[in-house]
Amino acid sequence: MHGLINRAIQSFVCATYGSKSWLRATQAAGLDFDEFEAMLIYEADISTRILDVLCTELNRPRAEFLEDLGTYLVSHPNMEGLRRLLRFGGVTYVEFLHSLDDLSDRVRLAVSDLELPALELREHAPAEYQLHCFPGLPGYASVMTGVLRAMADDYGALVFLSHGGDRNGAEVISITLVESAFSQGRQFDLGARGA
């Protein structure tokens, strides 16, 4: 698994539960290191072990833990770069949803060896969508649920999200857009601000 993914898990745990929780988890998982290098590739088994230990030690179901990770990836100040990448998908939440079909391509432009599973958005009725998350990264649909929820807040939209089961080999997230301008979204400028 790509080091950026493992590093995101590490960053989430340290920011949310503290670095001592992270160190205990790396020891319990039998790792001979306590920090992931962002640009290295790791055996998938390492990521699975660390997730298993974290979910056990934090007493959290894996899907819930990964959904919180997805929320963190968008909402935490440490992850502003990813938020910016996602916000370039559109001015409104609906435009953002439609941009998800090419998310894996946009990510590869930033990090050429990071392969994310394909996503496909289907519109079933006005304000009712399904996001199909294809296999390739265990727990990806849970992470994307957190991302979708956090991005709705970011845009100021009110949405209901639910796991729609598996269809034709893809996990499905059902999205109902209740109101596109429910609250004021977070500030976003196309140009990065200089310090």
Secondary structure, 3 states (H helix, E strand, C coil): CEHHHHHHHHHHHHHHHCHHHHHHHHHHCCCCCCCCCCCCECCHHHHHHHHHHHHHHCCCCHHHHHHHHHHHHHHCHHHHHHHHHHHCCCCCHHHHHHHHHHHHHHHHHHCCCCCCCCEEEEEEECCEEEEEECCCCCCHHHHHHHHHHHHHHHHCCEEEEEEEEEECCEEEEEEEEEECCCCCCCCCCCCCCCC
